[in-house]
Amino acid sequence: MTDDMERRACDLAVYIIENRTTIRATAKRFGISKSTVHKDLTQRLKHCDTELYLQVKALLEVNKAERHIRGGLATKQKYKNTAGDRR
């Protein structure tokens, strides 16, 4: 693994922990794919910084547990915004 990938994995981890963001938001912020962020945080980070990996893993578990709620809120907002168009 190159130093660049290790550095990117650590940068992503610090960002996601400090801002408590999702993988999608982190990918958008860094201009890389969600797949790359996910691989960096779940595979590469484990080998270069175990302590940081454990913090990220805990946050990702919380995000995973809450995603159905965020999805429901997004749908609610979508229909709330389009309800005014039907009148």
Z-matrix of the N, CA and C atoms (Angstrom, degrees):
N
C 1 1.444
C 2 1.535 1 108.06
N 3 1.302 2 115.99 1 135.19
C 4 1.461 3 119.31 2 -177.59
C 5 1.523 4 111.02 3 -80.28
N 6 1.305 5 114.84 4 160.63
C 7 1.462 6 120.50 5 178.77
C 8 1.522 7 111.85 6 -63.23
N 9 1.344 8 116.11 7 -33.24
C 10 1.466 9 119.87 8 179.16
C 11 1.525 10 111.50 9 -62.45
N 12 1.318 11 116.64 10 -43.84
C 13 1.470 12 119.89 11 -179.84
C 14 1.524 13 110.93 12 -67.21
N 15 1.326 14 116.96 13 -39.28
C 16 1.461 15 120.45 14 177.67
C 17 1.526 16 110.46 15 -64.38
N 18 1.315 17 116.28 16 -44.02
C 19 1.466 18 121.13 17 179.34
C 20 1.531 19 110.44 18 -62.72
N 21 1.345 20 116.21 19 -43.19
C 22 1.471 21 120.44 20 179.10
C 23 1.522 22 110.35 21 -62.82
N 24 1.321 23 117.20 22 -42.52
C 25 1.464 24 121.08 23 179.37
C 26 1.528 25 110.52 24 -60.65
N 27 1.314 26 117.00 25 -42.80
C 28 1.468 27 120.76 26 178.67
C 29 1.529 28 111.38 27 -67.28
N 30 1.332 29 116.65 28 -41.45
C 31 1.467 30 120.43 29 178.17
C 32 1.532 31 111.13 30 -62.02
N 33 1.319 32 115.98 31 -43.25
C 34 1.463 33 120.62 32 178.67
C 35 1.527 34 110.54 33 -62.77
N 36 1.323 35 115.63 34 -42.52
C 37 1.471 36 120.50 35 -178.80
C 38 1.524 37 111.04 36 -63.30
N 39 1.305 38 116.66 37 -45.91
C 40 1.466 39 120.47 38 179.53
C 41 1.523 40 109.91 39 -61.94
N 42 1.327 41 117.07 40 -43.22
C 43 1.469 42 120.98 41 -179.60
C 44 1.536 43 111.07 42 -62.78
N 45 1.325 44 116.55 43 -46.93
C 46 1.468 45 119.63 44 -175.80
C 47 1.529 46 111.33 45 -68.21
N 48 1.327 47 117.31 46 -31.72
C 49 1.460 48 120.65 47 178.39
C 50 1.534 49 110.69 48 -74.56
N 51 1.325 50 116.82 49 -47.54
C 52 1.466 51 120.14 50 -177.76
C 53 1.525 52 112.62 51 -64.62
N 54 1.329 53 116.71 52 -36.80
C 55 1.462 54 120.44 53 -175.82
C 56 1.521 55 113.97 54 -101.29
N 57 1.329 56 116.27 55 -5.34
C 58 1.473 57 122.65 56 -179.72
C 59 1.536 58 110.77 57 50.24
N 60 1.322 59 115.54 58 48.83
C 61 1.455 60 121.07 59 -177.74
C 62 1.528 61 110.78 60 -97.72
N 63 1.310 62 114.85 61 174.55
C 64 1.459 63 121.76 62 176.18
C 65 1.522 64 109.64 63 -91.95
N 66 1.312 65 116.01 64 169.75
C 67 1.463 66 120.76 65 176.36
C 68 1.525 67 109.77 66 -61.40
N 69 1.314 68 116.80 67 -41.38
C 70 1.464 69 121.24 68 -179.50
C 71 1.533 70 111.36 69 -60.92
N 72 1.320 71 116.94 70 -46.42
C 73 1.466 72 120.84 71 179.92
C 74 1.526 73 111.01 72 -66.30
N 75 1.308 74 116.83 73 -38.10
C 76 1.459 75 121.44 74 178.93
C 77 1.526 76 110.25 75 -65.66
N 78 1.318 77 116.62 76 -43.41
C 79 1.467 78 120.74 77 179.17
C 80 1.526 79 110.45 78 -61.33
N 81 1.310 80 116.24 79 -42.39
C 82 1.464 81 120.72 80 179.52
C 83 1.528 82 110.73 81 -63.98
N 84 1.314 83 117.07 82 -42.14
C 85 1.468 84 122.44 83 -178.99
C 86 1.531 85 111.51 84 -63.62
N 87 1.343 86 117.31 85 -39.50
C 88 1.458 87 121.31 86 -177.45
C 89 1.527 88 113.04 87 -92.65
N 90 1.332 89 117.28 88 -6.74
C 91 1.459 90 120.81 89 177.58
C 92 1.520 91 113.69 90 70.63
N 93 1.331 92 116.39 91 33.74
C 94 1.463 93 121.31 92 177.42
C 95 1.526 94 108.58 93 -128.24
N 96 1.322 95 116.85 94 170.90
C 97 1.461 96 119.86 95 -176.10
C 98 1.530 97 111.98 96 -76.25
N 99 1.324 98 115.09 97 156.39
C 100 1.460 99 120.76 98 176.89
C 101 1.527 100 110.36 99 -61.74
N 102 1.323 101 116.51 100 -35.43
C 103 1.467 102 120.90 101 179.40
C 104 1.525 103 111.24 102 -62.75
N 105 1.319 104 116.44 103 -40.46
C 106 1.461 105 120.82 104 179.16
C 107 1.524 106 110.61 105 -66.41
N 108 1.327 107 116.95 106 -44.29
C 109 1.465 108 120.85 107 178.64
C 110 1.518 109 109.52 108 -60.79
N 111 1.317 110 116.50 109 -46.48
C 112 1.464 111 120.85 110 -178.34
C 113 1.530 112 110.57 111 -61.54
N 114 1.312 113 117.25 112 -45.63
C 115 1.465 114 120.65 113 -179.59
C 116 1.525 115 110.63 114 -64.66
N 117 1.323 116 117.01 115 -42.88
C 118 1.461 117 120.09 116 178.73
C 119 1.524 118 111.53 117 -60.20
N 120 1.329 119 116.86 118 -43.82
C 121 1.459 120 120.87 119 -175.03
C 122 1.517 121 113.90 120 -78.66
N 123 1.308 122 117.83 121 -29.50
C 124 1.466 123 119.53 122 -175.96
C 125 1.519 124 114.21 123 -100.12
N 126 1.323 125 117.89 124 -20.66
C 127 1.462 126 119.90 125 -177.80
C 128 1.522 127 112.69 126 -118.69
N 129 1.304 128 117.46 127 -55.21
C 130 1.467 129 120.40 128 -174.50
C 131 1.518 130 112.45 129 -70.01
N 132 1.316 131 116.85 130 -40.36
C 133 1.458 132 121.16 131 -176.99
C 134 1.530 133 111.49 132 -62.82
N 135 1.314 134 116.34 133 -33.79
C 136 1.467 135 121.44 134 -179.59
C 137 1.530 136 111.01 135 -57.58
N 138 1.310 137 117.16 136 -34.40
C 139 1.464 138 121.48 137 -176.29
C 140 1.525 139 113.43 138 -86.83
N 141 1.319 140 117.75 139 -22.30
C 142 1.470 141 118.06 140 -176.38
C 143 1.528 142 113.53 141 -105.06
N 144 1.340 143 119.47 142 -26.72
C 145 1.467 144 121.30 143 178.88
C 146 1.531 145 109.24 144 -152.95
N 147 1.301 146 115.96 145 93.16
C 148 1.466 147 121.40 146 -174.33
C 149 1.525 148 112.31 147 -64.49
N 150 1.311 149 117.54 148 -40.42
C 151 1.463 150 120.64 149 -178.88
C 152 1.527 151 111.07 150 -63.43
N 153 1.311 152 116.36 151 -45.12
C 154 1.460 153 121.43 152 177.68
C 155 1.528 154 110.24 153 -63.82
N 156 1.318 155 116.33 154 -40.17
C 157 1.463 156 121.43 155 178.19
C 158 1.528 157 111.30 156 -58.03
N 159 1.326 158 117.11 157 -44.10
C 160 1.467 159 120.71 158 -178.59
C 161 1.529 160 111.34 159 -65.31
N 162 1.327 161 117.09 160 -36.38
C 163 1.469 162 120.38 161 176.74
C 164 1.525 163 111.01 162 -65.98
N 165 1.321 164 116.09 163 -44.07
C 166 1.468 165 120.90 164 179.37
C 167 1.519 166 110.25 165 -65.52
N 168 1.310 167 116.97 166 -41.92
C 169 1.468 168 121.23 167 -179.70
C 170 1.524 169 110.18 168 -58.24
N 171 1.334 170 116.95 169 -43.51
C 172 1.463 171 120.60 170 179.13
C 173 1.523 172 110.98 171 -63.29
N 174 1.324 173 117.13 172 -42.17
C 175 1.465 174 120.66 173 179.14
C 176 1.518 175 111.66 174 -66.12
N 177 1.327 176 117.22 175 -40.30
C 178 1.464 177 120.42 176 178.77
C 179 1.524 178 111.71 177 -65.39
N 180 1.322 179 116.59 178 -33.45
C 181 1.470 180 119.69 179 175.87
C 182 1.521 181 111.07 180 -65.20
N 183 1.318 182 116.79 181 -40.30
C 184 1.472 183 120.87 182 176.85
C 185 1.526 184 109.60 183 -63.47
N 186 1.339 185 116.61 184 -46.52
C 187 1.465 186 120.40 185 179.03
C 188 1.522 187 111.23 186 -59.40
N 189 1.316 188 115.86 187 -40.53
C 190 1.465 189 119.80 188 -179.87
C 191 1.529 190 110.77 189 -65.31
N 192 1.325 191 116.48 190 -39.87
C 193 1.467 192 120.42 191 -179.91
C 194 1.531 193 111.85 192 -68.43
N 195 1.327 194 117.31 193 -28.33
C 196 1.464 195 121.35 194 -176.48
C 197 1.521 196 114.23 195 -95.94
N 198 1.314 197 118.56 196 -6.94
C 199 1.461 198 119.12 197 -171.40
C 200 1.518 199 113.62 198 -63.85
N 201 1.325 200 118.23 199 -31.76
C 202 1.465 201 119.28 200 178.65
C 203 1.528 202 110.79 201 -66.61
N 204 1.311 203 116.44 202 -30.08
C 205 1.467 204 120.35 203 177.64
C 206 1.523 205 110.09 204 -71.01
N 207 1.331 206 116.59 205 -45.84
C 208 1.470 207 120.09 206 178.79
C 209 1.524 208 110.53 207 -61.95
N 210 1.321 209 117.10 208 -38.67
C 211 1.461 210 120.65 209 178.47
C 212 1.517 211 111.08 210 -63.22
N 213 1.317 212 116.41 211 -42.29
C 214 1.460 213 120.86 212 178.28
C 215 1.517 214 111.99 213 -64.51
N 216 1.312 215 116.45 214 -40.18
C 217 1.465 216 120.05 215 178.35
C 218 1.516 217 111.50 216 -66.57
N 219 1.327 218 116.88 217 -37.78
C 220 1.466 219 120.60 218 177.93
C 221 1.525 220 110.50 219 -64.23
N 222 1.324 221 116.84 220 -41.93
C 223 1.466 222 120.87 221 178.49
C 224 1.523 223 110.51 222 -65.19
N 225 1.319 224 116.67 223 -42.73
C 226 1.463 225 121.26 224 178.68
C 227 1.532 226 110.00 225 -59.68
N 228 1.323 227 116.32 226 -44.99
C 229 1.465 228 120.89 227 179.66
C 230 1.519 229 111.10 228 -64.34
N 231 1.317 230 116.87 229 -39.22
C 232 1.464 231 121.55 230 179.63
C 233 1.526 232 110.61 231 -59.81
N 234 1.335 233 115.71 232 -48.08
C 235 1.456 234 118.71 233 -177.75
C 236 1.522 235 112.00 234 -75.08
N 237 1.315 236 117.24 235 -26.91
C 238 1.453 237 120.14 236 175.91
C 239 1.528 238 110.02 237 -67.11
N 240 1.340 239 116.54 238 -39.34
C 241 1.469 240 120.40 239 179.39
C 242 1.518 241 112.26 240 -71.72
N 243 1.323 242 118.72 241 -32.30
C 244 1.456 243 120.71 242 -178.47
C 245 1.536 244 111.84 243 -87.40
N 246 1.322 245 118.91 244 -13.32
C 247 1.461 246 121.19 245 -179.59
C 248 1.524 247 111.32 246 -63.85
N 249 1.323 248 117.39 247 -35.32
C 250 1.458 249 121.20 248 179.57
C 251 1.521 250 112.07 249 -69.39
N 252 1.332 251 117.27 250 -23.80
C 253 1.455 252 121.05 251 -179.83
C 254 1.516 253 112.60 252 -72.61
N 255 1.325 254 117.63 253 -23.40
C 256 1.467 255 121.25 254 -176.28
C 257 1.522 256 113.26 255 -82.56
N 258 1.294 257 117.17 256 -12.33
C 259 1.467 258 119.71 257 -176.08
C 260 1.479 259 112.87 258 -81.78
